Amino acid sequence: MTIEDLIAAARAAAARAHAPYSNFRVGCAVLATDGTIATGANMENACYRLGLCAEQSALSAAQHRFGLAQITHVVIAGGAASGEGIAGTDVVTPCGGCRQAIYEAACLSGRDIAVTCVAAQGDARLDTTIRALLPHGFGPDALTPR
């Protein structure tokens, strides 16, 4: 499994997003230790706060497919929808809530999950980790009695 395969999977997921209100489509691909991939896309709702981010969608699929503790890499892709598909050359990064969800998967896995953020098209790319995106994260260990 190459990073290009993961980017393609995230972009394909973005194309299947349900974003009739914002027209901003995001897809996410999650890689497991055994090479299995789970994907998800954002799902908007007329009651905006009930929508679902692509990362949360993909993490839920990953939990059911292979378990959060197996995650090694998360790729996020997206941009504004246009008549020609999804446009945009700026990288899309996870929101704060999604950073928290990826961080919790990292806590379960015992590894600093790699995160790659890309645009809907083009070569713009940010390669980072969840601990770099969410330094001093609040995780399950904070809730453990000492």
Summary of the structure (lengths in Angstrom):
residues: 146
radius of gyration: 14.7
end to end distance: 40.9
largest distance: 55.9
contacts: 496
relative contact order: 0.17
helix: 36%
strand: 29%
